[in-house]
Amino acid sequence: MARFIRVKPQQDSDIIYGLTGISKYLSVSQSTLLRWIKLHGLPCGKIPTGQWMTTRSLIDQWVLSRNPYYRDAMKRRDEKHQDGQ
């Protein structure tokens, strides 16, 4: 018989739980957060308890990828990389 152990996340964990925590991290309202999840693909999901969760690194990556200067820089980097091969 399998046993499951519940582990409390550490305080400095990369994981953010709940709409309140995620919206505070992004400094937006919860309604804006839900709209971004639905319309713009903000990487968040619900865990079996029904609580929303994501990680700081996923959010940071998502924010940077939506920045046109960052996208252009990544495109140029990829083109340079392809030319070098």
C-alpha positions in Angstrom: 0.0 0.0 0.0 1.4 3.4 -1.0 1.9 6.1 1.5 1.7 9.8 0.7 3.6 12.4 2.6 2.5 16.0 2.6 5.4 18.3 2.5 5.0 22.0 3.4 6.7 24.2 0.8 9.7 26.2 2.1 9.3 29.9 2.6 11.8 30.8 -0.1 10.2 28.4 -2.6 9.8 29.4 -6.3 6.1 28.2 -6.1 3.4 30.8 -5.6 0.0 29.6 -4.4 -3.4 31.3 -4.7 -4.8 34.1 -6.8 -3.9 36.6 -4.1 -0.2 35.5 -4.0 0.1 35.5 -7.8 -1.7 38.8 -8.3 0.5 40.4 -5.6 3.7 39.1 -7.3 2.5 40.7 -10.6 1.0 43.8 -8.9 -2.3 43.4 -10.7 -5.9 42.7 -9.6 -7.3 39.2 -9.4 -9.7 40.0 -12.3 -6.7 41.1 -14.5 -4.8 38.0 -13.5 -7.7 35.7 -14.5 -8.1 37.6 -17.8 -4.4 37.1 -18.5 -4.6 33.4 -17.7 -7.6 33.0 -20.0 -6.7 35.3 -22.9 -2.9 35.5 -22.9 -1.8 32.2 -21.6 -0.3 33.2 -18.3 1.2 29.9 -17.0 -0.9 29.1 -14.0 -2.9 26.0 -13.1 -5.2 24.6 -10.5 -4.0 21.9 -8.1 -6.5 19.1 -7.0 -7.6 21.2 -4.0 -8.8 23.9 -6.5 -6.1 26.4 -5.5 -4.2 28.2 -8.3 -0.5 27.9 -8.4 2.5 28.7 -10.6 6.2 29.5 -10.2 8.0 32.8 -10.1 10.4 31.6 -12.9 7.4 30.7 -15.2 5.9 34.1 -14.6 9.2 35.9 -15.2 9.7 33.9 -18.4 6.1 34.7 -19.6 6.5 38.4 -18.8 9.9 38.6 -20.7 8.6 36.7 -23.7 5.7 39.3 -24.1 8.2 42.1 -24.1 8.9 43.1 -27.8 12.5 44.1 -27.1 13.2 40.7 -25.4 11.5 38.8 -28.3 13.6 40.7 -30.9 16.8 40.0 -28.9 16.0 36.3 -28.7 15.2 36.2 -32.4 18.6 37.8 -33.3 20.4 35.4 -30.9 18.7 32.4 -32.6 19.5 33.7 -36.1 23.2 34.2 -35.0 23.2 30.7 -33.6 21.8 29.2 -36.8 24.3 31.1 -39.0 27.2 29.9 -36.9 26.4 26.2 -37.5 
